[in-house]
Amino acid sequence: MKKKKWERIWKLLFFVPGIVGLYGIINLNEGTFWDCIYKTAQLYVMEFSVEAKVLNPATEFARFMAPVATAAAIAAALYSMVDYIRIWVKIRTNNVIAIHGDSANKDLVMESLGNKAICSDKSIAFRAPRHILMFEDDFDMYHFMDEHGTKMFYGSEKEVFLCSEKILRGSYENRQLVVCNIAENCARDYWNKYPVTNKKEKILLLGFDNYGQRLLTQAILKNVISTDSQIEYHIAGDYHAYLSKHYHLSKTVHVKIINEKGEERDAKPYDSICDNHDTVYFYDMEWYEILERNHFFDRVILIEDMDAKNIELLNELKTYYADTACYMKFSDEKMLSALWNLEKENIVPFGVNKELYDPETILKEKLFYHAKLIHSRYFAQYCCDGTVDGKPCQNKQNGNLCSLNQCVSCPNLLEDWSKLTTFLRYSNVAQADHIPEKIRLLLGADRRMDEPGIGDEAVKAYHQLNEEEKKKLWQIEHIRWNRYHFMNNWEYAPVRDKKKRKHPLLVPFDELPLEEQKKDEDAYLALEEILRG
């Protein structure tokens, strides 16, 4: 928006010498009004036909500045033409990404993408296959989409990523639109880097606005690590809106309310469908009263939306309370390290801008690819007939399952993926998010999903388990699946109804038929192919 404003100012400046010159030439009595206009126009091409021997200051100013304005206009036109050609060549030769907006973090994305990025409002830029919209104000983003949406979405293969702290995924009809919620990405990145490995861990969250709510939601979806876990999340902040939005939260975990007197009650009676003993405590008291009441936490997470508030909290924590590992959302790690010795003070910054605005974090290419592979396994088992356009696809043979890395690029699979609702698509994403936990369950707490050959090693470890151990892992996956549905306000019903968010399998694991229990095994058997891709 600011760029367009300056473009308008420069265009107006081009006419300033002409306006001043016309005024001066008229005062010199150089003929009729139209004669004066003609002589003024000549100034722009360095022709001076004014007959007066003594010139006034206005004419002298225009005499020298009009050619400068002409030269500047020519230079701008040449630059625009060269820029147009440069963008055209990049679009033709690279899988480029066009970046639009006035966000202060746009340069971080541009720098990371390097030659794959273009930043231009020229019409040619809208031919890029992918677009990232980054605006300081979401209203400006919507206005930009309204103005240029037709050009950005032209062609079914195009994708538009909306970067915003506030906009949620929703249920958008346009499948080409991908919402990149910065707060959700921050939460995902945090739990990936600092996972819960102790099934009795006690965690305190200071701050429960946008970022805090996303952090708790991701924790409930990701930290499913045991059938007998007793993880505690203690929340300092206004929780009422969160409980209203996630009104089936008590089906996923125990939910306790601690009032200002320290009295404890259930928000709703716990429904044992998810077979776990994790608990979320919401407090009607200040954070320092919580610390007074509970003297020890395994970790404290400072997750206020504003960096300044987190600094204030950290300063008070380090001044008045016992040393506990503090994880702090902060945009600039260098600034934080200038204030504290992070290692000595046991302070771990996360959610720094350089990480949140990394292209992989925004585009989530690897995560979405894993999600597609997960859907490919379901598609290959239950939907695929082994043909493409009526011809054998040479992938599904002799009754065997398709190779996922072939299936994921199959036209039939891609068409089916594009038809999925936002809820179903992100159901696969939620399963992909849980892969690191599955790796740790199979191979140990110190193993990472990015290790070479880790998928093959995990599947081998799975096959070495006895039936009871395998069934425990199936149950963990069912708990995770249940939690995803309940966090999106689905509930049990004998007959499935997508519109009313009803599902017959939202029951405790032991109540599932054996064939349905075994379906949860797929989440582990697919690890080899998913992580190979």
N, C-alpha and C positions, 0 to 999 in steps of 0.2 A: 504494500500500500504506500509506504514511504517512497519507494523507488518511483512509482507513477507520479507522485506529487512533485518530485524533483524534475522528472521529465517535462511536466507541464510548465514548471518555472523556467527551465532552459529554453523551451519553445517561445515563451513570452519574451525572454531576454533577446532573442533573435530580432524581434521587431522594435526593440527600444531605439537603436540607431536611426531606423526609418522614421519613427514617430518624432524623435527630436530633430532629425534633419528636415522633415517636412515643415515643422514649425519654423525652423530657421530660414528655409528657402522662401516660404510665404512672406516672411518679414523682409526679405531682400527684394520683393516685388519682381519675381522671375516669371511673370506671365500669369496665365489663368491658373485656376486651382488644379486642373488636370495637367497642365504643363509642370507645375511644381511636383505633382505625384510622379510624373515620368522621370524628372531629373533626380528625385529621391531614389527611385528604383535603380537608376544608373549607378548610384553610389555603391550598390552591392556587387556590381561587376567591375568596379574600379574605373568607371567612366565619370569624369567630372565636367559637366557642361554648364555649370553656374557662371553667368557672365559678370556678376558683380566683382569688382576688384578688391573690395574690403569685405571680408566675411565676418559674420557674427559668431559667437562661441558655439551656438547650437549647430550651425552648419559645419564648423571646424570639427566638432566632436563626431558628427555623423560621417564626415569625409574620411576619417581614419578608422572609426569603429565598424562601419558597415562592411568593408572588406574583411575585417577580422571575423565578424559574425558569419559571413559567407564561407570563409575558410573553415571555421568551426563546424558549420553545418555539413560541408563536404566531408570533413574528417569523420564526423559522426555517422554520416551515411555510409562511408567506406567501412568504418568499423562495424556497423550494423550488418553490412553485406558479408564481410569476412566472418563475423560471428554466426550469421545464418548458415554459411557454407560449412563452418566448423561443426555446428550442431548437426547439420544434415549428414556429414561424413560420420560423426560419432554414432548417430542413430542407425546408419546403414551398416556400420562395421562392428559395433559393440552392443552388448546387452545392457544399455545404459539405463540410468534411473534419473528422472527429472525431479528436482527438488524445488518446491514453491513455499513461500511464506516469509515471515519477518522474525522468526524465532531466533533468540540469541544463540541457540545451540546448533543452528543450521550449519555453521562452519565446521563443527566437529564431524558431522555426517559427510560433508563435502570432502574433508581431508581424508577420512577413512576410505571413502569410495574411490578417491583418486580420479583416474581417467574415465571411470564408469559413470561419473556424476555430471549432470548439466544443471545449471541454474539460470533459467531464462524464462521470460513471459512471452517470448515470440511464439507465434502459432506453430512453427516447426517443432518446438519443444514438446508440444502435446502429442506428437507422434511417437514419443518414447513408450516402450511397452509397460513401464512401471513408473508410478509417481508417488512421491512422499510429500505430504502437506504438513508443514510445521509453522504454526502461527502462535503468537503470544496470546491472542484472544480467539476462543472457539467461534465467536460470532463472525470474525473475519474469515475463518476457515469455511464456514457454511456459505458465506457470501461468495467466496472464491469458487466453491463447488457449484453454486447456483449459476455463476457467470461462465464457468469453463467446463462444467460437468459433461456436456455433450461431446466435447473434444477429447476429454480424458478417458471416457468410458467407451469411445467408439472402437469396436472390435472386441470380440468375446475373450480374447487372450489377455487383455489389459488388466492391470491391478492398480488400485489406488489405496495407499496406506495413510490413514489419518493418525497423526501423532498428537495425543492429548492426555492431560492428566485427569480429565473429568469424564470424557465421553466413554461410555461402556459399550461392550460388543453389541448388545441388543439383538434384534431379530431382523436384520436388514434384508430386504428382498433382493437387492443387488449383490450377487455373489462375488462381484469383482471388488467390492469394498472390504478392506481389512482394517479394523480398528486396532491401533497400537496404543494401548492404554499404558502410559509411562509408569503409573503407580502399580499396576498389575505386573509389569515387567520387572520393576524394582523388587517386588515380593518374590517373584519366581527366581530371580537372580540370587536373592538373599538365601533362600532355602536350598538352592543348588550348591552354593558355596559353603554354607554353614548348616548342614543338615542335622536333624535330630537323630542321634544314634543310641541314646539312652532312653529306654522305654518308660522311665520314671522321671524324666526331666521336668524341671519347674521353671517356667518362663514368664517374665514380666514385660508387658508392652506399655510403654509410656507414650500416649498419643493415640487417638482413635478416630481421626478424621479420615480423609481419603486414603492416605498411604497405610495407616494403621488397619483399616478395614480390609484392604486388599491383602495385607500381610497375614492377617488371621485366616481369611478365606483360603489363601494358598496353603497355609499350614494345615488346615483341616483336610484339604484335598491331597496334599503330598505326604504328610507325616503319618502314613499308615504303615507301620513297621512291625506290628505284632498283634496277635489276637487277644493278648492280655496286657496291652500297654496302659499306662496310667500317666500320660503326659498332662501337665497342667499349664493352661494359658491364663494368666492373670491380666486383666485389662483395665487400664486407667484412662478414662475418657467417657464421653457421652455415647452410650450404646443403644439407646432406644430406637433410633432409625434402623440400625443394623438388625436388631431382633425383629422389627416389623417386616423388613425386606426378606429376611431368611427365617420365615416363621416355622420352618420344619427343622431348625437347628437342633432341637432337643431329640430328634431322631438320629442325629449323627454323633453327638457327644452329650455328656451331662452338662447342663447349663445351670449355673448357680448365680444368684444375686446376693451381694453382700451390702446391706444398707449402711447408713451413716453411723449406726450404733454397733456395727460389727455383726449383726444378726444375719444368718444365712438361710436362704430358701431356694427352692427349685423355681426357675423361670416357668417351666412346664414339667410335668412328670416325664422322666426319661423313658423313651421308647427303645427297647433293647434290640431293635432290628439290626443295628450295625455291630452288635457283639463286641463292644469295647468299653473301656473305662476311662478314656480321655475326658478331661473336664475343662470347661471355660468358665472362669469366674469374672463376673462384671461387678464393678464396685461403685457404690454411691458415696464415694469419699475421694479425697485428694490423694495424689500419688505418694506423698510423704507419709500419709496415714496408713497406706497399704504397706509401705516398708517398715513402719513402726509395728504393724500387726504381724507381718511375715518377715523375719529377719534374714532369711536366706533365699536367694534365687540362683539357679545355675547360670542364667544369663538375663541381662536386662537389655531390652531393645528400645532405643529412643527413635520414635517414628512419627514425630509431629511433622505436619506438612511443611512448615517453615524452618529453614536452617537455623535462624536466630533463636527460635524456641528450643531447638535441640541443644544448642550451645549453652543456653541458660540452664537447662535441665542437667546437662553433663557437669557443669561447674558446681551445681548444688550437690549432685550425687557424690562427686569426688571430694567435696569439702566436708560433708556431714555423715556419709554412710560408709559402711565397710566395703572393701575393695571387691567388686564383682565384675566379671567380664561384661563390658558395655559395648553393644553393637549400635552404631549411630548412623542414621541416614544423613548424609551431608554431600553437597554437590562438588566440593573442592577439597580433595584430600591434602593438598599442599598447605592450604590455609589452616586446616585442622592440626597438622603436624607442627605448624609454627606456634600453636598455642599450647600443645601438650606433647610430651614424649609418649607416643602412642603405644609402643611396645612395653615400656615401663609401667604405664598407667593401665594397661590391659584394655585399650580402646581399639575397636575395630570399625573403621568407617566402611559404609556400603552405600550403594545407590549414587555413586559419584557420576557426574554428567558424562565423563568419558566412556563409562560403561553403559549407562542407560541409553546413550545416543550412538552406540556402536551399531553399524548397519545390520549385523547379525541379530542383535537384540530387537531392532525395529522390524526387520523383515521376517525374522524367525524361520529362515529357510530350512535349517536342519530340523527344527522342531516340527514344522509342518510336513516335511518329507517323512519323518518318522511316523507322524499321524496318518499320512497317506498309506504308508506301508502297513500300519495296523489295520486300516480299513480294507486294504488289498487282501489281507488274510481272510477277513470276514466275507468280502466279495467273492474271493476264489472258492470258498467253502459252500456258500449258500446262494450265490446269485449267478456265477459264471457257468455257461454251458460249454465252454471250450472253443467257441467260435467268435470270429470277428467278421462282420459283414457276410455272414453265412458260410465262411470258410474256417477250417481248423486253425487255431492260432499257434499250434505247435508248442504250446506251453503246458497245457493240461493234458497229460497223456496217461494211458493205462490206469485211470482212476486216481492218479497221484495229484497232490496239491500243486498249484502253479508256483513257479518261482516268483517270490514277491517283487524282486528287483526287475523282473520283466513285466509282471502284472501292473506295477505302479505306473507304467507308461502306456498301458493298453487304452485305446480309445474308449472302450466300454467302461473301464474303471474310471477314467477321467470324467466321462459324462455323468456317471453315477455320483462321483465326488462333488461335482458342481451342483447337483440337485439336492445335496444334503442340506438340512436346515442348519442354522448357526449352532443350535444346541447339539445336534448330532456330530457336526464337524468338530466342535470343541470337546465333545466326549472322547473322541480319538486323541485330541491334543492333551486332555487330562491324563489319559493312559500313557501317552508318550512322556509327559512330565514325571510320571512315577517310575520310569525305567531306572534312574540312578538308585532308587530305593530297592528295586528288585535285584540289581547287581550287588548291593551291599548285603541283602538278605541271603543271597546264594554264595557270595565269595568273601564277605567280611567287610567291616566298617571302613577300611582304608582303601577300598578299591573304587575306581572311577570308570564311568562308561566310555570315556574317550581313549582308554588304553587299547592298543592294537590286539585284535583277537579276543577281546573281552566277551563278546556275545557268544562265541563258540565255547569258551571256557565256562560261561554261566550255564549254558544248556547242558554241557557235560556234567556239571555239578548237580544240576536239577535231576538228571537221570539216575544219579547215584543215591538219591534220597529214597527212603522207604515210603510206602503208600500213605502212612499217617503224616509224615513230614510234608509230602506233596500236598496233601489235603489241607494242611495248615496254610500253605502258600495260596491255594485256591481261595480259601476263606478270606485271606488278606486282600486279594484282588476283588472279591465280592464286596467286602466292606468299602474299599475305595470306590467301586462303581456305585454302590448305594449312596455314599456320601455325595458324589457328584450330582446325583439325581435329587437328593433331598436339599442340597444347597441351592438348587434351581427350582425348589418348591414342587417337585413331583411327589406322588404318594401312591400307596398300594391300592389296587382295584383288581378284581378277578379278570377283567377284560382290558386290554391295552387301549388307551385313548390319548393320542398325541395332543389334541387340542385342549383336553382337560387335564393333561399332565398326570395320567394314570398309567400304572405299569404292574403287571401281575407278578414280576420277579423281585419286587421291592419287599423282600421278606428275609428273615435270618437265614444264614447259609444252610443250616441243618434242615430247613424246611424246603429247600430246593430239591427237585427230582435229580437223580444222579447224573442224567445226561446234561442237565443245566449246570450242575456243579463242575463237570468236566470241561465245560466251555471256558471256565476261568483259567484252565491250564494253558490255553492258547497264548495268554499274555506272557508266559515264560518260554514256551516252545518257539515263539517268533523272535526271541531276542537275537539269535544268531544271524538271521537274515536282516533284521532291522538295523543292527549295529554294524553289519558288513556294508550296508548302503550308506 
